[in-house]
Amino acid sequence: MTTLARSASLRVGVLASGAGTNLQALLDAVHGREAEVVAVGGDRPGAAALARAEAAGVPTRTFPLADHASREQRDAAIAAWLAERGVEVVVLAGYMAILTPTFLRAFPDRVLNVHPSLLPAFPGIRAIEQAIAYGVRVFGVTVHLVDDGVDTGPILLQDAVVLDDARDVAVVHDALRPIEHRLLPEAVRLLARGAVRRDPDAPRRLLID
């Protein structure tokens, strides 16, 4: 991956579909400091995440799939809007649509996702439910770069919590939420200072300088 030599705040675009608590963590921790959240897009009109962005003075726009002929055309429209805003890094903060290669080509190695499991375990939807059903005692959060697969991109940050005999999805999610809110801003900080690169001997491995 190409590192960014920073002379000013990293320009971040966020895509979100729901409540926007991870977006809020970015706004609280890095917005106006190491990074500037310059655009928040979504696929669901009325999502609380959009209201959080508007309250912070960040431009928003929704891209419902029904307004476009295909997912590829929708993703091309999102990518074009983010590019117009000068976005350098895209953060998926509870964005529930799978991005197409059309979008990822516009931001190569510059799309971050936060996932509620210790990848590569339990990728995809309902990760917490998968983990509970498997009977794990260690739950975690992964921040990774997005590639063409489902939660298969190179891992940047991970952390975990021990929850013995966890059976309730809400309880696990409440335990993981503070980890998400800590790791995602930290990942943006790392990118902002150009500290992340691929290991030349193992391209799937990310090195932090």
N, C-alpha and C positions, 0 to 999 in steps of 0.2 A: 504494500500500500504506500501511497505517497503521503509523507507527513506535511502538515501545514505549518509554515513558518509564520508565527503570529506577530503582528505589530499592533493589532487592535482586537476587540472582542470577537470571538467566533460567532458567526451568524447562523443561528439554529432555527430550523423549522420543525414543528411538532405536528404529528398526526395523532388524533385521538377520537375515540368513539363514545366514551362514557363519562364517568364522573370527573375524570381529570385530576386525580390526586397526585399522580406522577408528574403531570404538567405543573401542578402547583408547587411540587418539590423543586422543580427546575426554576420556576419563577422566584421562589423564596431563596434558593441557594446560589444560583449562578447568574440569573438574569441581571444585566447591568454591571456585572463584575467580569468574570472570565468569558462570559458569553452573553449574547443578546438574542432573546427569542423574538424573531422578527415576523413570524407567521405561524398560525395554528389552523390547520385544516382538518376536516372531518368528513365522515360519510353519513352522519345522522344529524339532520337539522334539530336544533333544540337541545343537543347534548350539553350537559353541565360543563364539560371541558371548554366549550366555546364561550360560555358565560365567564368562566375564570379568566380566559385570555382577554376578553373584552374589558373586564374590570381592571386588568393590568395595562390596558391601552395597546394591546397587540392585535394587529389585523387578523381577521378570521374569514374563512370561506368554507362552505360545505359543497361536497361533490357526491350527491346521491347517485348510485349506479343507474337508477331508472332514467336519469337525465342524459345518459351516454349510450352509444350503440353497443359498447363492449367494455369489459374490464380494462383492456389495453387502452382504449380511447379515454376512459376515465383517468387511468393512471398517467397517461401522457398529459392530460389537462392539469392534474395536480402538479406534476413535475414542472410544467411550464410556469405555473403560478409561483411555485417556490423559487424557481430560477429568477423570475422577475423581481422577487424580493431579495435576491442576492444570497439565498441560503447556501451555506457550505456543508452543513451536516444536518441530517434528518433524524429525529428521534421519534420512535413509535411508542407512544405512552398510552397503552390500552387501545390501540387501533386494531379493530377486529377483522379487517379485510386483509387477505393475502395479497401482497404486492406482486405485480407481474414483472418479468424481465425488462419490459419497457421502462418501468420506473427505475429499477435498480441500475440500468445502464446510464441513467442520467446522474446518478450519485454513487459511482463505484467505490466500495469500501467506505462509504460515508453515510450508511443507514444503521442506526443503533436500535436494538429492541431489548426490552426487559421481559424476562419470562419467569414464572413462579415455580421453577424446579431447578435442580442441579443437572443441567444438560451435560451429556446427551440423554440422561434419564427423563422420561415423561415429556416428550415434545408434544406440540400441537395443543388442541383445545382441552379444557378440563384437566389440566396438569395436576392440580391439587387432588381432584377426585381420583385420578390415576394412582397418585402416590399413596393416598389413604387405602385404596383397594389393594395395593401391593403390600401394605403393612409396614411401610418404612417408618423409621424413628427419627431420621434426620431429613428435614425439609430445607429447601433453599431457594435462592434467587440467582439468576444468571443474566448478565448484560453481555450481549454478543452482537457482532456485525451480522447483517442480514445478507443471505445469498439466495439462490434460486430454490433452495429446499425449504422445508418447514422446520424452523428452529435448528438449522444445521450449520449456521455460520460460525466463524472463529470466535472463541470465547475470550472476552476481555476481563470481566470481573465476576466473581462468585462469592457468596457467603451463605452460611447455613445456621440453623437453629435446631436443637434437639427437642422434640415434642413426643414424649413417650405415650403410646396408646392413643394417638390423635385419631378422632373419628368424625369430627365436625369440620366441614369445609370452611365455615365462617371463622372458626377459632384459628385454623391454620392460616387463613388469609390475613387475619388481624396480626398474627405473629410475623408474617412475611412482609407486610406493608412497610414497616419502618426500615427494613433492609432494602427494599426497592427504592424508598425515598432517599436513602444514603448512597446506594451504589450508582444510580442513574446520574445524579449530578457529578459524582466523582468521575464517571466515564467521560462526561462532557468536558470536565476540567483537563483530563488527560489528553483528549483530542485537541483542546484549545491550546495547550502548550506544545503540541507536536511531539508528544512522548510515546506514541503508539506506532509500532512497525511490525511487519511480518518477519518471522524468523527465516533467514535465507536457507537454513538447513531443514526447515519443517514449515512450509508455507501456511499450514492451517494454524500454527501456533503464533500468537501475538506476543511481542516483547514490549515491555514498558520500561522506558529509559528514566 
